[in-house]
Amino acid sequence: MTERFESDDFEEPGFLAGRIAYIKPTGSDEAHRLGLIPANIDLPAGMKLYVLHAEDGSVLGFTDGYASAYGAAVQNELTPVSVH
């Protein structure tokens, strides 16, 4: 007998397949280098930002607080995952 498993069989409660967002800490210098912050905007040296990425790696947004990035993901029905 062959059993067929549907993707729904493996979903955890509260987990939305295909709706993951990654939160990655990034320094202000790196944010400038990546073009997240315009060149004419000065941030304190060594400031840490939290960048929210879609599953494909595209940037959804950034903030100066982890809780804000996490909250933005949840508000938009994304499952946040930390990346170090």
QUIQUI-V302668 format. One record per residue. N is the residue number from 1. NEAR is the number of other C-alpha atoms within 8 Angstrom. Layout:
BEGIN
n: (N:N)
near: (NEAR:NEAR)
END
This chain:
BEGIN
n: (1:2:3:4:5:6:7:8:9:10:11:12:13:14:15:16:17:18:19:20:21:22:23:24:25:26:27:28:29:30:31:32:33:34:35:36:37:38:39:40:41:42:43:44:45:46:47:48:49:50:51:52:53:54:55:56:57:58:59:60:61:62:63:64:65:66:67:68:69:70:71:72:73:74:75:76:77:78:79:80:81:82:83:84)
near: (2:3:4:4:5:6:6:5:6:6:9:5:4:4:7:9:6:5:9:12:13:13:15:11:10:10:10:13:8:8:12:11:7:7:8:7:8:7:7:4:6:5:6:6:6:7:8:9:13:14:15:14:14:11:10:5:6:7:9:8:7:10:10:8:8:9:6:9:14:10:8:8:13:10:7:6:7:11:11:11:8:7:7:4)
END
